[in-house]
């Protein structure tokens, strides 16, 4: 039996990050493996796709630097939760995204 071609999961943006994206919650579908490397889909692939200027999720004209650093990791002050668990307990960027996952990005930095 063949491997699933796409993984379906939910991504949510909170704490001000919703201002960078077209919607505060997105139902996404991505290939099970990265097209270039052939690696299984991991969180770093998703972060890079969300930061990509050509994606359909980020609002046009928003600065990607508000979401990621130059090495395509999330900026300090952004909490990442995978199924309500801190990503540090799940392997951070190396976490293999599973069908049905709920991934939340929360900015903990607020102006005042």
N, C-alpha and C positions, 0 to 999 in steps of 0.2 A: 504494500500500500504506500502511495507517495506522500511526501511531506506537504502540509498546507502551504499554499502560495502566499497568503496574506494573513497578518495578525491584526485583529480589531481590538482597539483599546480607547480609553477616554483620557483626554488631557485637559486639565483645568488650570487657570491662571488667576491668582488672588493677590490681595494686598497692594494693588496698584499695577501689577503686571497686566491686568486685563485691559489697561489703556494702550498697551503695545500691540495687542492682538485683536483681530476682528470680532472675536467672541470670547467670553470668559470660560466657555466650555466647548470642547470639540470632540466629536467621535471620529477617530482616525483609523485608517487602514494602511498598513505599510507591508512591503515584502518581508517574508520570513528571513531572508538573507540580504546583506548589503550587496548592491549590484557590482561595486568595484572590487571589494576585498573578498567577497564570498562568505564573510563572517556572518554568524547569526545576528539578528537585530538586537542591538544593545542600546542602552540609554544614551550613550555618546552619539550614536547615529541620529536619534530623535532630536537631541539638543542641537546638533549641527543643522538638521533639516529645519527646525524652528527658527534658527538664526539666519538661515539663507535668505538673501534679499529677494529671490524670485519665488518664495513660497506663497501660497494662497492664504496662509493663516495670519502672518504678521501684517499689521496695517502698513500701507505704503507710506514712506517718508519717516517711519520711526527708526530711531538709531539702535542698531543691533547691539551696541555697546552697553545699552541699558539692561540687556538680558545676559549676554555672554562676554567673556574676556577674549583676548586675541587668540588664545589656544582653543577656543570653542568649548570652554567649560563655563558653567553658570557663574555669574558674578558672586563675590562674597555678599552675604546678606540675603541670598535667595535660598529658602528651605525647599528641599525636594522630598516629596512623600510618594511612596509606592504602596498602593493599597493601605494607606493610613499608617505606614511605617517609614521612619526616617531612612533615606537612601543609604546612609552610612552603614546601616545594619544589613543592607541588601547587596552591597558591592559597588555602590556609587555608579559611575559611568559604565562599568562593566556588567551591570545587571542586564540579563537577557529578558527582554520584554515578552510577556506572555499574553495570549489571547484573553481578553476581558479585564486586563489591568486598568487601574485608575491611577494616573500619575498627576500629581498636583505640584505646581510651582508657586511658592508664596514669597513675596517680597517682605522681609522683616524690617526694612528701612522705610521710615515715614517722615515726611517733612513736617515742619511745625513752625 
